[in-house]
Amino acid sequence: MSSTAFSSAVMPERRPEAAPGLDARVAAIAQKVRRGQRLSVHDGMVLYETPDLWTVCSLADRVRRRMHGDVAYYNINRHINYSNICALSCTFCSFYRKKDQGGAYEYSIEQIRQEAAQAAQAGATEIHIVGGLHPRLPLDYYTGMLQAIREAAPKLHIKAFTAVEIVHLARISKRGPQKYQGIKAVLRDLIQAGLGSLPGGGAEVFDDRVHDEAFKGKIRAGTWLDVHRAAHELGLNSNATMLYGHVECRRDRITHMNILRLQQDRTLRDWANSQSIELQEDDAVVLYGPDEMYSKHRLPTPGASAGGSGYFQTIIPLPFIPDDSALERLPGPTGLENLRTLAIARLMLDNFPHCKAFWIMQTLQMAQLMLQSGADDIDGTVVWYDITKVGGATTHQEATAWDLQRAIREAGFRPIERDTLYRPIERSGRGWRVIETV
């Protein structure tokens, strides 16, 4: 079934009510959600402050069921972290190493080719690639990497390079590190070599104070947004993340979400007009309203909106894990804070089709709860992941397709394998094909 067709007709919505007299502010927000109206920054802060977490999560669940019914997505993917050598020294990061430091590594293109071939043999549909800002590798290394993957495994979708890495590539290619046309030129080179979409990493939290305290030297919000705007104009879909629970405050998180949805508004406005979706004040594009708001499709067609443009397809809240970082003195967020933050992200980012509980950083058990609190996706099999390690995990962090299906079913949902663009996958033996949406 097409993801654009999911609606409340698939599975009845839960109809939560705020407990009488507990928090009238949440009751007012619930009315907005029922009507498909955009929540304000003030509403977002209320959702963080209220003790009524049950209603916050229930409202987010209502929204995800309107958009996706009883479906929860997973994919068969493989991560490659090609190098941990990085020119930056972000205080929240335990991944980076300097070139002569113990544990530093970089993959050869041949190693990456072998990884891609192994992923394809294991049935993967996606290869996910990110790494450090290596000070010496030339642009040809990155385009050669993509070409090698495409040669070894032509069916694999390549999702690669955060906005921070793209700016780094613009710098080393002499296109200008923060000039929009230079960024766009690098993206064109990467697309020609095989790039299919961008991951959402490197966003952290859009706030100058937080930036200077936790990841000074990294690109600021405006440049990160420019990279994704350029990618969307070139037809690439992308994701967006928010790394929370370190030196930021809750208001910083809400501001971050609001900045993302305003940029998505600009991207989706033409698509919404083409679907006869009635826009709200200030041309807000709201995708999570009741069915009667949508005369055609509720969600953008995977892979492109009007005119072949891409868009942000998924919001991925990521909890800060302090272990082994320069900020390990901090406690990191609690489980309830993680649950609340994901639910609020689903409610605030009303124009993002998908909300992901990335099980590697949330744990598979917490991801199950998040499926009932706004998430419709728990990512994939992963296999190797070197960026963060929860609870003593090693670089080999893998879940089987059966693990993911079981977790989804136990949470009360119907597992659907997807490709990177959220198109359903059908398997026959070792082969697979995309079920094209309509």
C-alpha positions as CSV (number, residue, x, y, z in Angstrom):
1,M,0.0,0.0,0.0
2,S,1.2,3.5,-0.8
3,S,2.4,5.6,2.1
4,T,0.4,8.4,0.7
5,A,-2.8,6.4,1.2
6,F,-2.5,5.8,4.9
7,S,-5.2,7.5,6.9
8,S,-7.4,7.1,9.9
9,A,-9.5,4.6,7.8
10,V,-6.7,2.1,8.2
11,M,-6.8,2.1,12.0
12,P,-9.1,4.1,14.2
13,E,-7.4,7.0,16.1
14,R,-7.1,6.9,19.8
15,R,-9.2,9.8,21.1
16,P,-7.4,11.0,24.2
17,E,-8.8,13.6,26.5
18,A,-6.7,15.6,28.9
19,A,-7.8,14.7,32.5
20,P,-10.4,17.2,33.7
21,G,-8.8,20.0,35.7
22,L,-5.3,18.7,35.3
23,D,-3.9,21.2,32.8
24,A,-6.3,23.4,30.8
25,R,-3.4,24.5,28.6
26,V,-2.9,20.9,27.3
27,A,-6.7,20.6,26.7
28,A,-6.5,23.7,24.5
29,I,-3.5,22.2,22.6
30,A,-5.5,19.0,22.1
31,Q,-8.3,20.9,20.4
32,K,-5.7,22.4,17.9
33,V,-4.4,18.9,17.2
34,R,-7.9,17.6,16.5
35,R,-8.5,20.4,14.1
36,G,-5.2,20.0,12.3
37,Q,-3.9,23.4,13.4
38,R,-0.3,24.4,13.8
39,L,1.0,24.5,17.4
40,S,2.9,27.6,18.4
41,V,6.3,27.9,20.1
42,H,4.5,28.6,23.3
43,D,2.4,25.4,22.8
44,G,5.6,23.5,22.4
45,M,6.9,24.8,25.8
46,V,3.6,23.9,27.4
47,L,4.1,20.3,26.2
48,Y,7.5,20.2,27.8
49,E,6.3,21.8,31.1
50,T,3.1,19.9,31.7
51,P,3.1,16.9,34.1
52,D,0.5,15.3,31.9
53,L,3.0,13.3,29.8
54,W,0.3,10.7,29.0
55,T,-1.7,13.2,27.0
56,V,1.3,14.6,25.2
57,C,2.2,11.1,24.0
58,S,-1.4,10.2,23.2
59,L,-1.7,13.3,21.0
60,A,1.4,12.4,19.1
61,D,0.0,8.9,18.7
62,R,-3.2,10.4,17.2
63,V,-1.1,12.3,14.7
64,R,1.0,9.3,13.6
65,R,-2.1,7.2,13.2
66,R,-3.8,9.8,11.0
67,M,-0.7,9.8,8.8
68,H,0.3,6.2,8.8
69,G,-2.5,4.1,10.3
70,D,-1.2,0.9,12.0
71,V,2.0,0.8,9.9
72,A,5.5,1.1,11.3
73,Y,8.6,1.1,9.1
74,Y,12.0,-0.5,9.1
75,N,14.6,-1.1,6.5
76,I,17.5,-3.4,5.7
77,N,20.5,-1.2,5.7
78,R,24.2,-1.0,6.4
79,H,26.2,1.8,7.9
80,I,29.7,2.8,6.9
81,N,31.7,5.2,9.0
82,Y,34.6,5.6,6.5
83,S,36.9,7.5,8.9
84,N,36.9,8.9,12.4
85,I,39.8,11.3,11.7
86,C,38.3,14.8,12.1
87,A,39.6,18.3,11.9
88,L,37.0,19.3,14.5
89,S,37.0,18.6,18.3
90,C,33.4,18.9,19.3
91,T,33.0,18.5,23.1
92,F,29.9,16.2,22.8
93,C,31.6,13.8,20.4
94,S,33.4,10.6,21.5
95,F,33.8,9.4,17.9
96,Y,36.5,11.7,16.5
97,R,40.3,11.1,16.5
98,K,43.3,13.0,15.3
99,K,45.4,11.4,12.6
100,D,48.2,10.1,14.9
101,Q,45.9,9.3,17.9
102,G,45.2,5.7,19.0
103,G,42.2,4.2,17.3
104,A,42.2,6.5,14.3
105,Y,41.3,4.9,11.0
106,E,40.3,5.5,7.4
107,Y,38.8,3.1,4.9
108,S,40.2,2.6,1.5
109,I,37.9,2.7,-1.5
110,E,38.4,-1.0,-2.0
111,Q,37.3,-1.7,1.6
112,I,34.2,0.4,1.0
113,R,33.5,-1.5,-2.2
114,Q,33.7,-4.8,-0.3
115,E,31.4,-3.5,2.4
116,A,28.8,-2.5,-0.2
117,A,29.0,-5.8,-2.0
118,Q,28.5,-7.6,1.4
119,A,25.5,-5.4,2.2
120,A,23.9,-6.1,-1.2
121,Q,24.5,-9.9,-0.7
122,A,22.8,-9.6,2.7
123,G,19.7,-8.0,1.0
124,A,20.3,-4.4,2.0
125,T,18.4,-1.7,0.1
126,E,20.4,1.2,1.6
127,I,24.0,2.1,2.5
128,H,24.3,5.0,5.0
129,I,27.7,6.8,5.0
130,V,29.0,9.4,7.3
131,G,32.4,10.2,8.8
132,G,34.7,12.8,10.3
133,L,36.1,15.8,8.4
134,H,39.3,14.3,7.3
135,P,41.8,17.0,6.7
136,R,43.7,15.3,3.9
137,L,41.4,13.2,1.7
138,P,40.6,14.9,-1.6
139,L,37.2,15.2,-3.2
140,D,38.1,12.4,-5.6
141,Y,38.1,10.0,-2.6
142,Y,34.4,10.8,-1.9
143,T,33.2,10.6,-5.5
144,G,35.3,7.5,-6.0
145,M,33.7,6.0,-3.0
146,L,30.2,6.5,-4.4
147,Q,31.2,5.2,-7.9
148,A,32.7,2.1,-6.3
149,I,29.5,1.4,-4.4
150,R,27.4,1.9,-7.5
151,E,29.6,-0.5,-9.5
152,A,29.6,-3.1,-6.7
153,A,25.9,-2.8,-5.8
154,P,23.9,-0.8,-8.3
155,K,20.6,-1.4,-6.6
156,L,21.7,0.1,-3.3
157,H,20.4,3.6,-2.5
158,I,23.3,5.7,-1.2
159,K,22.4,8.0,1.7
160,A,25.6,9.8,2.5
161,F,27.4,12.8,4.0
162,T,25.9,15.2,6.6
163,A,25.6,18.9,5.8
164,V,28.9,19.5,7.7
165,E,30.7,17.0,5.5
166,I,29.2,18.7,2.3
167,V,30.6,22.1,3.4
168,H,33.9,20.4,4.1
169,L,33.9,19.0,0.6
170,A,33.1,22.4,-0.8
171,R,36.1,23.8,1.0
172,I,38.6,21.1,-0.1
173,S,37.3,21.3,-3.7
174,K,38.0,25.1,-3.7
175,R,34.3,25.9,-4.4
176,G,34.0,28.0,-1.3
177,P,33.0,26.5,2.0
178,Q,29.9,28.5,2.6
179,K,28.9,29.8,-0.8
180,Y,25.6,28.5,-1.9
181,Q,26.6,27.8,-5.5
182,G,29.8,26.1,-4.4
183,I,27.7,23.8,-2.1
184,K,25.3,23.1,-5.0
185,A,28.2,22.3,-7.3
186,V,29.6,19.7,-4.9
187,L,26.2,18.2,-4.5
188,R,25.9,17.9,-8.3
189,D,29.3,16.1,-8.5
190,L,28.2,13.7,-5.7
191,I,24.8,13.0,-7.4
192,Q,26.6,12.2,-10.7
193,A,28.8,9.8,-8.8
194,G,25.7,8.0,-7.2
195,L,24.4,10.0,-4.2
196,G,20.7,9.4,-3.6
197,S,19.8,11.4,-0.5
198,L,21.3,13.1,2.5
199,P,21.1,12.0,6.2
200,G,20.2,14.5,8.8
201,G,23.2,14.6,11.0
202,G,25.2,17.7,12.1
203,A,22.2,19.8,12.9
204,E,22.7,19.4,16.7
205,V,20.7,22.4,18.1
206,F,20.2,25.6,16.2
207,D,21.4,28.1,18.8
208,D,24.5,30.2,18.8
209,R,25.2,29.9,22.5
210,V,24.9,26.1,22.3
211,H,27.0,26.0,19.2
212,D,29.9,27.9,20.7
213,E,29.8,25.9,23.9
214,A,29.4,22.4,22.5
215,F,30.6,22.3,18.9
216,K,32.4,25.6,18.1
217,G,34.0,25.4,14.7
218,K,31.1,23.5,13.2
219,I,28.8,25.1,10.6
220,R,26.0,27.2,12.1
221,A,22.3,26.8,11.5
222,G,22.1,29.0,8.4
223,T,24.7,27.0,6.5
224,W,23.3,23.6,7.6
225,L,19.9,24.8,6.2
226,D,21.5,26.0,3.0
227,V,23.0,22.6,2.3
228,H,19.6,20.9,2.7
229,R,17.9,23.6,0.6
230,A,20.4,23.1,-2.2
231,A,19.9,19.3,-2.0
232,H,16.1,19.7,-2.2
233,E,16.4,22.0,-5.2
234,L,18.5,19.3,-6.9
235,G,15.8,16.7,-6.2
236,L,17.3,15.0,-3.2
237,N,15.3,14.1,-0.1
238,S,17.0,14.5,3.2
239,N,16.4,14.0,6.9
240,A,16.8,16.3,9.9
241,T,18.1,15.5,13.4
242,M,18.3,17.3,16.7
243,L,20.9,16.2,19.3
244,Y,19.5,17.2,22.7
245,G,20.2,16.7,26.4
246,H,23.6,18.4,26.7
247,V,24.1,22.1,27.2
248,E,20.9,23.3,25.5
249,C,17.6,24.0,27.2
250,R,14.1,23.0,26.2
251,R,13.3,26.3,24.6
252,D,16.3,25.8,22.4
253,R,14.8,22.5,21.2
254,I,11.5,24.1,20.4
255,T,13.2,26.9,18.5
256,H,15.2,24.3,16.5
257,M,11.9,22.5,15.6
258,N,10.3,25.7,14.5
259,I,13.2,26.7,12.3
260,L,13.0,23.3,10.6
261,R,9.3,23.4,9.9
262,L,9.5,27.0,8.5
263,Q,12.1,25.8,6.0
264,Q,9.9,22.8,5.2
265,D,6.9,25.2,4.6
266,R,8.9,27.0,1.9
267,T,9.7,23.7,0.3
268,L,6.2,22.1,0.4
269,R,4.1,25.2,-0.4
270,D,3.9,24.4,-4.2
271,W,3.1,20.8,-3.5
272,A,0.3,21.7,-1.1
273,N,-1.3,24.0,-3.6
274,S,-1.1,21.2,-6.2
275,Q,-3.0,18.9,-3.8
276,S,-5.7,21.6,-3.0
277,I,-4.6,21.5,0.6
278,E,-5.9,24.7,2.3
279,L,-2.9,26.5,3.8
280,Q,-3.1,28.1,7.2
281,E,-1.9,31.4,8.4
282,D,1.5,32.5,7.0
283,D,1.4,29.7,4.4
284,A,1.9,26.9,7.0
285,V,1.8,23.5,5.4
286,V,0.2,21.0,7.9
287,L,0.2,17.4,6.9
288,Y,-1.2,15.8,10.1
289,G,-4.8,17.1,10.2
290,P,-8.0,15.1,9.9
291,D,-8.8,13.4,6.6
292,E,-11.2,16.0,5.4
293,M,-8.3,18.5,5.1
294,Y,-6.9,16.6,2.1
295,S,-8.6,16.2,-1.2
296,K,-5.9,14.0,-2.7
297,H,-2.8,12.7,-1.0
298,R,-2.0,13.3,2.7
299,L,1.8,13.0,2.2
300,P,4.2,14.1,-0.5
301,T,5.1,11.5,-3.1
302,P,8.3,9.8,-2.0
303,G,11.4,11.2,-3.6
304,A,10.0,14.4,-5.0
305,S,7.4,17.1,-4.5
306,A,6.2,19.6,-7.1
307,G,8.6,20.2,-9.9
308,G,11.0,17.4,-8.9
309,S,12.1,19.0,-5.7
310,G,13.1,17.1,-2.7
311,Y,12.1,17.8,0.9
312,F,12.7,16.8,4.5
313,Q,11.1,13.4,4.9
314,T,12.0,12.5,8.5
315,I,12.7,14.1,11.9
316,I,15.1,12.1,14.1
317,P,15.5,13.3,17.7
318,L,18.8,12.0,19.0
319,P,19.6,11.8,22.8
320,F,23.1,13.0,23.8
321,I,25.2,10.1,25.2
322,P,27.9,11.6,27.3
323,D,30.2,8.5,27.7
324,D,33.8,9.1,26.7
325,S,33.1,12.7,25.4
326,A,34.5,15.9,26.8
327,L,31.0,16.5,28.3
328,E,30.8,13.2,30.1
329,R,30.3,15.1,33.4
330,L,26.7,15.7,32.1
331,P,24.0,13.1,32.9
332,G,22.4,13.0,29.5
333,P,18.6,12.9,29.1
334,T,16.3,10.4,31.0
335,G,14.1,7.9,29.3
336,L,11.0,10.0,30.0
337,E,12.7,13.1,28.6
338,N,13.5,11.1,25.4
339,L,9.9,9.9,25.1
340,R,8.5,13.4,25.7
341,T,11.0,15.0,23.2
342,L,10.1,12.6,20.4
343,A,6.3,13.1,21.0
344,I,6.8,16.9,20.9
345,A,8.8,16.6,17.8
346,R,6.0,14.7,16.1
347,L,3.5,17.4,17.2
348,M,5.6,20.4,16.4
349,L,6.9,19.2,13.0
350,D,3.5,19.0,11.4
351,N,4.9,19.1,7.9
352,F,7.4,16.3,8.2
353,P,5.9,13.0,6.8
354,H,7.9,10.8,9.2
355,C,9.3,10.7,12.7
356,K,12.0,8.1,13.5
357,A,13.0,6.5,16.8
358,F,16.6,5.6,16.0
359,W,16.9,2.4,18.0
360,I,20.7,2.5,18.1
361,M,20.6,5.6,20.3
362,Q,17.2,5.1,21.9
363,T,17.5,1.3,22.5
364,L,15.0,-1.1,20.8
365,Q,12.9,-1.3,23.9
366,M,12.5,2.5,24.1
367,A,11.8,2.6,20.4
368,Q,8.8,0.3,21.0
369,L,7.3,2.9,23.4
370,M,8.1,5.7,20.9
371,L,6.1,3.9,18.2
372,Q,3.1,4.4,20.5
373,S,4.1,8.1,21.1
374,G,4.5,9.5,17.6
375,A,7.2,7.5,15.8
376,D,6.4,5.6,12.7
377,D,9.9,4.3,11.9
378,I,12.7,2.6,13.9
379,D,15.4,2.6,11.3
380,G,17.1,-0.6,10.1
381,T,19.5,-3.5,10.7
382,V,22.5,-1.1,10.8
383,V,25.2,-3.8,11.4
384,W,28.2,-1.5,12.1
385,Y,27.9,1.8,13.9
386,D,30.8,3.7,15.4
387,I,29.4,7.1,16.2
388,T,27.8,6.3,19.5
389,K,27.6,3.2,21.7
390,V,24.8,2.8,24.4
391,G,25.4,0.8,27.5
392,G,28.8,-0.7,26.6
393,A,27.8,-1.6,23.0
394,T,30.6,-2.3,20.5
395,T,31.0,-1.0,17.0
396,H,29.1,-4.1,15.8
397,Q,25.5,-3.0,16.6
398,E,23.1,-5.1,14.6
399,A,19.4,-6.0,14.7
400,T,18.0,-8.6,12.3
401,A,14.9,-8.0,10.3
402,W,13.1,-10.5,12.5
403,D,14.2,-8.4,15.6
404,L,12.7,-5.3,14.1
405,Q,9.5,-7.0,13.0
406,R,9.0,-8.5,16.4
407,A,9.5,-5.2,18.2
408,I,7.0,-3.5,15.9
409,R,4.4,-6.2,16.3
410,E,4.8,-6.2,20.1
411,A,4.2,-2.5,20.1
412,G,0.9,-3.1,18.3
413,F,1.8,-2.1,14.8
414,R,2.2,-3.8,11.4
415,P,5.8,-3.9,10.2
416,I,6.4,-2.7,6.6
417,E,9.9,-2.9,5.1
418,R,10.7,0.3,3.3
419,D,13.4,1.7,1.0
420,T,15.1,5.0,1.8
421,L,12.2,6.9,0.2
422,Y,9.6,5.1,2.3
423,R,8.4,3.0,-0.6
424,P,7.3,-0.5,0.5
425,I,9.7,-3.4,-0.3
426,E,8.5,-6.8,-1.5
427,R,10.9,-9.8,-1.2
428,S,11.1,-13.1,-3.0
429,G,13.9,-15.4,-1.9
430,R,17.1,-13.3,-1.9
431,G,15.6,-10.8,-4.4
432,W,13.6,-7.7,-3.6
433,R,11.8,-4.9,-5.5
434,V,10.2,-1.6,-4.7
435,I,6.4,-1.5,-4.8
436,E,5.9,1.8,-6.6
437,T,3.5,4.2,-5.0
438,V,0.7,5.9,-6.9
